[in-house]
């Protein structure tokens, strides 16, 4: 479906654009708002070389512009308030909000904007865009699975997808760490990002 591609004529000759039009997907064309109450944006990072710490962001907003007839004309963006980070430990969350990591008072938003998409087969897609954390913008690719569409009990037309990506936090200047006595470091450089998104079609 390629729901995260920038509106651009540059992609009209791509494999995504040349897929046969599915009437069911064509009917999904429209503008959507991510429903944060039924979505999640999370992360997992290795701690002390032996276990994983999981967290999420509670405050974010995003939009999709879907074109089911011509997926290359679709687009998406999302803005996350990094001060909303939640790992379940107040002191750790405070550290993440501080200058060692997100520096939320100076750089309150983490932003992703799509640039292109490719269908990997079936309901699986890969979107590529630009992720900005603090004052650093770098490319990011996310593997997604389209979970379908439905009309909820309130008459809202919804689409859903889930996906993941792996980044090196040092690529965005998040380099704080502490050495362990037995070797290794307190926080891994690799971070897994996870997305579980429900979006509502606008009238």
C-alpha positions in Angstrom: 0.0 0.0 0.0 3.0 2.3 0.5 1.2 4.6 2.8 4.3 6.6 3.9 5.6 7.9 0.5 6.0 11.6 -0.1 3.7 13.2 -2.7 6.1 13.3 -5.6 6.2 12.6 -9.3 9.7 11.3 -8.9 8.4 7.9 -7.7 5.8 7.3 -10.4 8.0 4.8 -12.2 8.9 2.9 -9.1 7.8 -0.7 -8.4 5.3 0.6 -5.8 3.6 2.9 -8.3 3.3 0.2 -10.9 1.4 -2.3 -8.7 -2.1 -3.1 -9.9 -4.7 -1.0 -8.2 -6.7 -2.9 -5.5 -10.2 -1.4 -5.2 -10.2 -2.1 -1.4 -7.0 -0.1 -1.0 -8.2 2.6 -3.4 -11.2 3.1 -1.1 -8.8 4.0 1.8 -7.6 7.2 0.0 -7.8 10.2 2.3 -6.3 12.1 5.2 -5.9 10.3 8.5 -4.9 11.4 12.1 -3.0 9.0 14.3 -5.1 8.0 17.3 -2.6 8.1 20.2 -5.2 6.6 22.6 -5.1 3.4 20.6 -1.5 3.5 19.4 2.0 3.1 20.9 5.5 4.2 20.1 8.1 2.3 22.0 11.8 1.4 22.3 14.0 -1.4 23.7 17.6 -1.0 24.7 20.1 -3.3 26.4 21.0 -2.4 29.9 24.3 -3.5 31.7 24.9 -6.0 28.8 22.5 -8.5 30.3 18.9 -7.4 30.1 16.5 -5.1 28.1 14.8 -1.9 29.3 11.6 -1.0 27.5 10.0 2.4 27.3 7.5 4.4 25.3 6.4 7.9 24.5 3.0 9.0 25.7 2.6 12.3 23.9 2.8 12.4 20.1 0.8 13.5 17.0 0.9 12.4 13.4 -0.9 12.5 10.1 -1.2 10.3 7.1 -2.3 11.2 3.6 -3.1 7.9 1.8 -3.6 7.4 -1.9 -4.6 3.8 -2.3 -4.8 4.1 -6.1 -1.3 5.6 -6.4 0.7 4.8 -3.2 3.6 7.0 -4.4 1.4 10.0 -3.8 1.0 9.2 -0.1 2.7 10.9 2.8 3.2 10.8 6.6 4.7 12.7 9.5 4.9 12.3 13.2 6.1 14.5 16.1 6.9 13.1 19.5 7.3 15.1 22.7 10.4 13.5 24.1 9.6 14.8 27.7 6.8 12.2 27.6 9.3 9.3 27.8 8.2 6.6 30.2 10.3 3.6 31.3 8.5 3.1 34.6 11.3 4.5 36.7 11.0 8.3 37.5 14.8 8.8 38.1 15.7 7.1 34.8 13.1 9.1 32.9 14.4 12.3 34.4 17.9 11.3 33.2 16.6 10.6 29.7 14.9 14.0 29.6 18.1 15.8 30.6 21.1 17.0 28.7 22.9 13.6 28.7 20.2 12.3 26.4 17.2 14.1 24.8 17.8 17.5 26.4 14.0 18.0 26.3 14.0 21.6 27.5 16.1 22.7 24.5 14.9 20.1 21.9 11.3 19.2 22.8 10.4 17.3 19.7 11.6 14.1 17.9 10.3 14.3 14.3 9.9 11.7 11.5 8.9 12.6 7.9 8.7 10.1 5.2 10.4 10.4 1.8 9.7 7.0 0.0 8.2 3.6 0.4 8.6 0.1 -1.1 6.4 -3.0 -1.0 8.3 -6.1 0.2 5.5 -8.5 -0.6 1.9 -9.0 0.6 1.1 -6.6 3.4 4.7 -5.8 4.2 6.3 -2.5 3.4 9.5 -0.5 4.1 9.3 3.2 4.5 12.2 5.5 4.4 12.3 9.0 5.8 14.2 11.5 7.9 14.4 11.3 11.7 15.4 14.3 13.7 16.5 14.0 17.3 17.9 17.1 19.0 19.6 19.0 16.2 20.6 15.9 14.1 18.6 14.7 11.1 19.5 11.3 9.6 17.7 8.8 7.3 15.6 6.0 8.9 14.0 3.0 7.3 11.0 1.3 9.1 9.7 -2.2 8.2 5.9 -2.2 8.4 3.0 -4.6 8.2 -0.4 -3.3 7.2 -2.9 -4.7 9.6 -6.1 -3.8 7.7 -8.9 -1.3 7.9 -12.2 -1.2 9.8 -15.1 1.0 10.8 -15.3 1.2 14.6 -18.5 1.4 16.7 -18.5 5.2 16.5 -18.4 5.2 12.7 -14.7 6.1 12.4 -12.9 4.6 9.5 -9.5 3.3 10.7 -6.3 1.8 9.3 -3.7 0.0 11.3 -0.1 -1.0 11.0 2.8 -2.2 13.1 6.5 -1.9 12.5 10.0 -1.7 13.8 13.4 -0.3 13.1 16.9 -0.4 14.7 19.1 2.6 15.1 22.4 3.5 16.7 21.6 6.3 19.1 25.2 7.7 18.7 24.2 8.6 15.1 21.9 11.2 16.6 24.5 12.4 19.2 23.0 10.4 22.1 26.4 9.1 23.3 26.2 9.1 27.1 27.4 5.9 28.7 29.2 4.4 31.7 31.8 1.7 31.8 31.1 -1.5 33.7 33.8 -3.0 36.0 33.6 -6.4 34.3 33.8 -4.8 30.9 31.2 -3.4 28.5 29.0 -0.4 29.0 25.8 0.5 30.9 23.6 1.3 27.9 23.9 -0.3 24.4 24.3 1.9 21.4 21.7 -0.1 19.5 18.0 0.8 20.1 15.0 -1.0 18.7 12.0 1.2 17.9 8.5 -0.3 17.7 5.3 1.2 16.3 1.7 0.0 16.7 -0.5 2.6 15.0 -4.2 3.1 14.5 -5.2 6.1 12.4 -8.7 7.7 11.8 -9.9 8.9 8.5 -10.9 12.6 8.5 -14.3 13.7 7.1 
